[in-house]
Amino acid sequence: MVGMVSRRDLMAMLARSDDDLRQAVVTALREHYPSGPSRDVTVHNGVAELSGPPHEHADRIAGLLARTVPGVVRVEHLRRSP
């Protein structure tokens, strides 16, 4: 056995501020999808809102990447005109 993870450890990892989550989502998008269309990112109560021009493939990739951020509970896509 290497170590133990307590419930408290898990909750501390997930209890991140919306600002921290927003920055983590922006970083994930920039690092893993640099050629993707620009997205505005906001986070409220753990819900990441991604807005940008509608593009089915890009929306799916951005949503998947945002969901990889620990603490993000849901991802919503808000459309803006191109």
C-alpha positions in Angstrom: 0.0 0.0 0.0 1.4 3.4 -1.0 -1.0 5.6 0.9 -4.6 6.3 1.8 -6.9 9.0 0.4 -9.5 10.2 2.8 -12.9 11.7 1.9 -11.5 15.0 3.2 -8.7 14.8 0.7 -11.1 14.2 -2.2 -13.4 17.0 -1.1 -10.5 19.4 -0.8 -9.4 18.6 -4.4 -12.9 19.2 -5.7 -13.6 22.3 -3.6 -12.1 24.9 -5.9 -13.2 28.4 -6.5 -15.0 29.3 -9.7 -12.1 31.5 -10.7 -9.7 28.6 -10.3 -12.0 26.3 -12.3 -12.3 29.0 -15.1 -8.5 29.3 -15.3 -8.1 25.5 -15.4 -10.7 25.2 -18.2 -9.0 28.0 -20.2 -5.7 26.3 -19.8 -7.0 22.8 -20.8 -8.5 24.3 -24.0 -5.3 26.2 -24.9 -3.0 23.2 -24.2 -5.1 20.4 -25.7 -7.0 22.2 -28.5 -4.9 25.1 -29.6 -6.3 25.1 -33.1 -9.9 25.2 -31.9 -12.1 28.2 -32.2 -11.9 30.8 -29.5 -14.2 30.3 -26.5 -15.2 32.6 -23.7 -15.3 30.7 -20.4 -17.3 31.5 -17.3 -17.9 29.3 -14.3 -20.7 29.7 -11.8 -21.1 27.2 -8.9 -18.9 24.6 -10.8 -20.9 24.9 -14.0 -18.6 25.9 -16.9 -20.3 28.0 -19.6 -18.5 28.0 -23.0 -19.5 30.5 -25.5 -18.4 30.9 -29.1 -19.5 30.6 -32.6 -21.5 27.4 -33.1 -19.6 24.5 -34.4 -20.7 21.0 -33.6 -17.3 19.3 -33.7 -15.5 22.1 -31.8 -18.3 22.3 -29.2 -18.0 18.6 -28.5 -14.2 18.7 -28.1 -14.3 21.8 -25.9 -17.0 20.3 -23.7 -15.0 17.1 -23.3 -11.9 19.0 -22.3 -13.8 21.2 -19.8 -15.3 18.1 -18.2 -11.8 16.8 -17.5 -11.2 19.6 -15.0 -11.7 18.3 -11.4 -14.5 20.3 -9.8 -16.4 21.1 -13.0 -19.9 19.6 -12.4 -21.5 20.4 -15.7 -20.7 22.1 -19.0 -23.1 24.3 -21.0 -22.7 25.8 -24.4 -23.9 29.3 -25.0 -24.0 30.4 -28.7 -22.8 33.7 -30.0 -23.1 34.9 -33.6 -19.9 34.5 -35.7 
